[in-house]
Amino acid sequence: MVALPTFKIRRNFLLALGLTLLLLLVLLGVCVAQQEKTAKIVILVALTVPVLAIFAESVWREIRFLPDGLVARRLLRSRKIAYDQITAVDTVRVRRRIFVSLSTEADFLIFSNNYENFAQLLDCLQGRIPPGVVSEETRELRQQLPLKNQDLFSVWFAALAVLLVLYVQLGGSF
């Protein structure tokens, strides 16, 4: 039996986001142990909860190709779309971010180029759906996919910023 492809969120993004989350949790623990003011702890919790939610959602996201359709899995939910039910595949490009829309008569699915091997994902999709469903714009975009590093830079910057705050919190001078 041939293994069917599965695509997940880019590992380098998950690594940076996971490190940011870990550093935020350590900082929160240090602030609680040092009995910092409640306002500071509440602000840290308010920063940590969304990062935790984004991390959990990102870790669980995957697109899995099956013999008869694809399954998009997310945290606490999944959606299956049969290849023969797909009526249109369109893309929208916003700077270096690409959003792919799969439409059926009753449903739709949108995913971005935040998945590893995004070009291969598009090739797998195009090889399994009915001919004529993929828009010309999507075919052209597949030939010249933009590199997407802005989000990665932002998350690494956040990790470094939290590391600096943790250093200062532990008594380091800046």
C-alpha positions as CSV (number, residue, x, y, z in Angstrom):
1,M,0.0,0.0,0.0
2,V,1.3,3.4,-1.0
3,A,1.6,6.0,1.8
4,L,-0.6,8.9,1.2
5,P,0.9,12.4,1.8
6,T,0.2,14.4,4.9
7,F,1.1,18.0,5.3
8,K,1.6,19.8,8.6
9,I,2.4,23.4,9.6
10,R,6.1,24.2,9.1
11,R,8.4,22.8,11.8
12,N,10.6,25.9,12.0
13,F,7.5,28.0,12.8
14,L,6.3,25.5,15.4
15,L,9.8,25.4,17.0
16,A,9.9,29.2,17.3
17,L,6.3,29.4,18.6
18,G,6.9,26.6,21.0
19,L,10.0,28.3,22.4
20,T,8.1,31.5,22.8
21,L,5.4,29.7,24.7
22,L,8.0,27.9,26.9
23,L,9.7,31.2,27.7
24,L,6.4,32.9,28.5
25,L,5.5,30.0,30.9
26,V,8.9,30.2,32.5
27,L,8.6,34.0,32.9
28,L,5.1,33.5,34.4
29,G,6.5,30.9,36.8
30,V,9.3,33.2,37.8
31,C,6.9,36.1,38.4
32,V,4.7,34.0,40.5
33,A,7.6,32.6,42.5
34,Q,9.0,36.2,43.0
35,Q,5.5,37.3,44.1
36,E,5.3,40.0,41.6
37,K,2.3,42.3,41.4
38,T,-1.0,40.8,40.3
39,A,-1.3,43.2,37.4
40,K,2.0,41.9,36.0
41,I,0.9,38.3,36.3
42,V,-2.5,39.0,34.7
43,I,-0.7,40.7,31.8
44,L,1.6,37.7,31.3
45,V,-1.4,35.3,31.5
46,A,-3.2,37.5,28.9
47,L,-0.1,37.2,26.6
48,T,0.4,33.5,27.3
49,V,-3.1,32.2,26.6
50,P,-3.3,33.3,23.0
51,V,0.2,32.0,22.3
52,L,-0.9,28.7,23.8
53,A,-4.0,28.6,21.7
54,I,-2.2,29.4,18.5
55,F,0.5,26.8,19.3
56,A,-2.1,24.1,20.1
57,E,-4.0,24.9,16.9
58,S,-0.9,24.9,14.8
59,V,0.4,21.6,16.2
60,W,-2.8,19.8,15.4
61,R,-3.3,21.2,11.9
62,E,-2.7,18.9,9.0
63,I,-4.0,18.1,5.5
64,R,-4.1,14.4,4.7
65,F,-4.7,13.0,1.3
66,L,-6.8,9.9,1.1
67,P,-7.7,7.8,-1.9
68,D,-11.2,9.4,-2.3
69,G,-10.7,12.9,-0.8
70,L,-8.7,15.0,1.6
71,V,-9.1,15.6,5.3
72,A,-8.2,18.9,6.9
73,R,-7.6,18.3,10.6
74,R,-7.6,21.1,13.2
75,L,-7.8,21.1,17.0
76,L,-11.0,19.4,18.0
77,R,-12.4,19.3,14.5
78,S,-11.8,18.0,11.0
79,R,-13.4,18.3,7.6
80,K,-13.3,15.8,4.7
81,I,-13.8,16.9,1.1
82,A,-14.1,14.3,-1.7
83,Y,-12.0,15.1,-4.8
84,D,-14.9,14.6,-7.2
85,Q,-17.0,17.1,-5.2
86,I,-14.5,20.0,-5.6
87,T,-15.9,22.5,-8.1
88,A,-13.2,25.2,-7.8
89,V,-9.7,25.8,-6.6
90,D,-8.8,29.5,-6.3
91,T,-6.0,31.4,-4.6
92,V,-5.7,34.8,-3.1
93,R,-2.2,36.3,-2.5
94,V,-1.7,38.9,0.2
95,R,1.9,40.0,0.0
96,R,3.8,36.7,0.6
97,R,0.9,34.8,2.1
98,I,-1.2,32.6,-0.2
99,F,-4.7,31.4,0.7
100,V,-6.1,28.4,-1.3
101,S,-9.8,27.9,-1.4
102,L,-11.4,24.6,-2.3
103,S,-15.0,24.9,-3.0
104,T,-17.8,22.3,-3.3
105,E,-21.5,22.8,-3.9
106,A,-22.2,22.6,-0.1
107,D,-18.9,23.4,1.6
108,F,-15.5,25.1,1.3
109,L,-12.0,24.8,2.8
110,I,-9.3,27.4,3.0
111,F,-5.7,26.8,3.9
112,S,-2.5,28.9,3.6
113,N,1.1,28.4,2.6
114,N,2.0,28.0,6.2
115,Y,2.2,24.2,5.5
116,E,5.5,22.5,4.9
117,N,6.2,21.5,1.3
118,F,3.4,23.8,0.1
119,A,4.4,23.3,-3.5
120,Q,4.1,19.5,-3.1
121,L,0.7,20.0,-1.4
122,L,-0.6,21.9,-4.4
123,D,0.8,19.3,-6.8
124,C,-0.9,16.5,-4.9
125,L,-4.1,18.4,-4.9
126,Q,-3.9,19.2,-8.6
127,G,-3.2,15.6,-9.5
128,R,-6.3,14.3,-7.7
129,I,-9.1,16.7,-8.6
130,P,-11.2,16.9,-11.7
131,P,-9.6,18.6,-14.7
132,G,-10.5,22.3,-15.2
133,V,-11.2,22.9,-11.6
134,V,-8.0,24.7,-10.8
135,S,-8.0,28.4,-11.7
136,E,-5.4,29.8,-14.1
137,E,-4.2,32.1,-11.3
138,T,-3.5,29.1,-9.0
139,R,-1.5,27.3,-11.8
140,E,0.6,30.4,-12.4
141,L,1.1,31.0,-8.7
142,R,2.3,27.4,-8.3
143,Q,5.1,28.1,-10.7
144,Q,6.4,31.1,-8.7
145,L,5.6,30.5,-5.0
146,P,6.8,33.3,-2.8
147,L,9.1,32.5,0.2
148,K,7.2,33.1,3.4
149,N,9.4,34.1,6.3
150,Q,7.7,37.2,7.8
151,D,5.8,35.2,10.4
152,L,8.8,33.2,11.3
153,F,10.8,36.3,11.8
154,S,8.1,37.8,14.0
155,V,7.9,34.7,16.2
156,W,11.6,34.5,16.7
157,F,11.7,38.2,17.5
158,A,8.9,37.5,20.1
159,A,11.0,34.6,21.6
160,L,14.1,36.9,21.9
161,A,12.0,39.7,23.5
162,V,10.6,37.3,26.1
163,L,14.1,35.9,26.7
164,L,15.3,39.5,27.3
165,V,12.5,40.2,29.7
166,L,13.2,36.9,31.5
167,Y,16.9,37.8,31.8
168,V,16.0,41.2,33.3
169,Q,13.4,39.5,35.6
170,L,16.0,37.2,37.0
171,G,18.2,40.1,37.9
172,G,20.3,40.7,34.9
173,S,21.1,44.2,33.9
174,F,20.4,45.7,30.6
